[in-house]
Amino acid sequence: MFAAPDIVVSDPAVDAVVPRPEAWSAAPRKFDSLEQEAYLNLWRTFDRLKAIEEEVFGRFELSAQQYNALRLLAEASPATLPTLLLAGRLVSRAPDITRLLDRLEARGLVRRERESHNRRIVQVGLTPAGGELLDRMHDLVRDCGGRQLGHLGEDRLRSLIALLKTAREPHEPHGR
């Protein structure tokens, strides 16, 4: 049986020989397992979407983690949250919540208060300046989400959300 030759790419920017599609299935697997392939696809997707997010937050000299903390404090406002509760509610773990809050406090975006009955408990609250910053960012953050995933449409987004929740559920701390 005659095998078609490989396809030669004649783009001057690319100097490559691309194998025929029938050779693709014979190529060695790039992943050790289907689970690894799915995980690495999640990681690559996160990397691509994070670049868009960093562009937006960078305009305000905030990290995504700092923005997340401000958003959670705004939800609780005018009440405050204990530092460890705030850390536990963040989208991604914050091993150094103290430093994160130090930076936000230095900018006047949050305030910290020690409990009089237990000085080890530190309550964190959003300042008016923090609320104003979130207000200024609102439309840009909303547009960022649209740029990241708006092309999927509502049905696919709901399916993706459900799949991601199911994937992480066995790994979540109890009560989340």
N, C-alpha and C positions, 0 to 999 in steps of 0.2 A: 504494500500500500504506500502511496506517495504521501510524504509528510510535507506540509507547506513550510516554506522557509520562515525564519524569524523575520519580524517586521523591523526594518531599519528606520530609525527616527532621523529625519533630515533637518531638524531644527538646529540652527547653528549654536543655540544656547545649550543644547543637549547633545552629548556624544554617546549614544547608547543604542543597544540592540534590545528590543523588547520581544520576549518570547511570545509565540502564538498562544491564544487562549486555551487550547487543549493541553498545553504544557503546564498551565497554572495548577491544575489539580494534581499533577505529578510532583510539583515543587514541594520541598520539605515544609512542614508546618512552622509558622513563625512563633507559635505559642505552645506552651506545655499543656494547656487545657482550655476548654471553653470558658471556664470561670476566669482564667487569667486574661484571655482575650477580651472578655466583657469588662473586667476591671481596668485593663490598660486603655480600653476605649473610653471609659468614664474619666480616667485621669487625663487623657489627651483632650477630651471635650472640656473638662474643667479648665485646663490650661488655656484653651482658645477663648473661652467665655470670660475667664478672669482678666485677660488682657483688655477687654472692653470695659469691664468694671473698674480696673485700675486707672484707666484713662479718665473716667468720671470722678472717682474719689480723689485722684491726684490733683485735680483742679482745686480741691478744698483742703489739700494737705492732710488727708485722712486715709487710713487703711480701711479695707473692708471690715475688719474686725472692730475697729473703732466706731465706724458707722453703725455696725450691728449693735454695739453697746449703747450708743446714743438712741437708736430706734427703740430698743427694749426699755430704756429709761423713760422715753417719751410715752410709751404705752402705760407705764406705771404712774406717770406724773399726774397729780402733784405729789404722790407718795414716793417713797424711796425704796430701794431694794438692798438687801444685804449683799456685800461683795461676792460671797460664794454662790448665792442664788443667781446673781447676774452672770457670773462665770459659767454656771451650769446651763443657762438658757442660751448662750451664744451658739451660733450655727456651727462653728468649729471650736475645738478646745483652745483655751487660752491659759497655758501653763504659767504665764506671768501676768495675771490680771492686774496686779499692783502697778507694774510699769505702764500698762495700757491706760489705766486710770490716772496715773501721774501725768501722762502727756495730755490727756483730755482736761484735767484739772488745771494744768499750767496755762492752757488756752482759755480757761474760764468757761468751759462747756459743761462741766459737771462739778458737783460739790460733794464732799465726804464729811460725814458726821460720825463720831464714836458714840455708841450707846452708853448712857451714864451708868446703867446697872451692870453692864458687861463691856468693858473697854476693848475686848477682843473683837467685838462685832462692829463692823464699819458699814454704815448705811450710805448708799450712793444715790444722788438725785440729779436730775437734769436742771441746768440753770436756764434763765431766759435766753442767754446767748446761745446755748446749745439748741434750744427750741427754734430760735430764729435761723440757725444754720440748717437744721433739718427742713424748715420751711423753704429756704432758698434752694435746697438740693432736690426737693420733691419731684419736680417735673423731669429733671435730668436723670434721676434714678429710675423713674418710671419708663422713660425713653430707653434707658440702658437695657432694662429687661426686655423691651420690645426688640431692640437690636440683637440681643442675645438669642432669644427663643421665640419671638413673635411669628416667625415663618412656619412654626409647627401647627398653629391653629389650636383652637380651644379643645377639641376632642383628643388630639395627640398629646397636648400638654397635660390634660387630666389623666390620661393613660400613663404618661411618663412619671407624673407625680406619684401615682399609685404604685407603679413598679419600683420606684426608688424607695418609697416608704417600706414596701415589703422587703426589699433587699437589705435595708439597714436595721429593720425591726429586731432581729435577734442580737444585734450588737449595741442597741441603745441601752443606756442606764435605765433601771426600773423607774416607772412613773413618768416617763417622758412621752 
